[in-house]
């Protein structure tokens, strides 16, 4: 499988495809950063390497998998004598946790899959498929989502695990948290405010903040902002809409304000973002942590 790295920014309102790629590492090629995507599943195709997260260190080799999770500080690097080749797929979206809750992807940092594993082989096949797929073609976008749902189905079937009991908030408010996120997702393109959200659900701003931080590790304001910026990035890359049209579409009446926030968020103005490389986009994604704090 040839090396590539591609960003998609595809979201159907339930799940999103963020990125996919494969790479043969050079010795001493190190990754050390805070994860910005929901989940990025990595498969070791050959060679060896090390993965560190949550003060734990794992030595990995072929058929091992490791999962990058949002807001976790991670370090991973290839073995100097036998550097690994890995492939990955990044997934997120409103309902991604619902699909992954009872699986090793959510509960474990690493796990091993056999050569006969459907998850292992279908992930590799999907990453290969995504290299050349056309996101401007509706039929191919449909194929993308059919593959993602198939992959999630295989993960649920093969990597199922019993869910550990969490604190009372986790057990009693999950559905409510999903309703809040769904409401934000349905209305973030309007002039939605935190007061609007709290009033709609008849709860205090403090309780709204507590729910969002517990389940999504973001404040309500951060969730709204991230949804707006993600959609803006997608429209800038995949459409010919004018900047003021995009601003209005994502919920800003003032195009100047939108441009200022977008640049603070990605490090590039909207007009610059249209033409930068995928590598530059990935670098831009890393600066968002400061913006979202």
C-alpha angles and dihedrals in degrees: 000000000000120000119261140145120205134177120209112175089198117158126170094186094266108048133009136209108219107172146332136193151134132226141180104218127223119226111274092019101142133189115201119162149104113276116244100181126077098242132350113186113205125195123197106224098180141341127033140280147155130255124194126189136145092010091303128115126207128191107212137189140170115334093015118124132203129190126216111208129197117276093006117130107231139183125191133165140163127256109264095228098036107023114196132242113217139179127200146185125201120212134179142140142127097300103029092108090055090060096042102037096099097040139089089246089072101032102041137053093210140006139171128244128194126234087256093053112127090207092052096048097039091050091053091047092048094049089052091048092051093058094080105018116129114232090191090066112082093206092054092047087054089053090051092055093044088056093047092051090047090051091049089050091053091047091052091047098044105028100040118146136170113268114243117232112257132189121306092262091059093049099044105035106041095103091045091051090052090051090052092049091046091052091049091048092050094048109029091101089065125068089278116174132191088248089056091054095047092047093049092055094036093235135122123265089243093055091046089052091049093052094048094046092048097051104025103022088230135097118246088254091054092050092052092046094049093049091050094047093046092052091045090052091049093049092047092053100037106034142046094229117141119250093250090050091053090046091054093043095056096045107273119119092187112067091193091056090048092051091049093050092044092053092048088049101047103017091240132084116247091254091051092046091061092067108031122111126259088252090055090049090054091051089049091054091060094062093059094085092074091046092052097047 
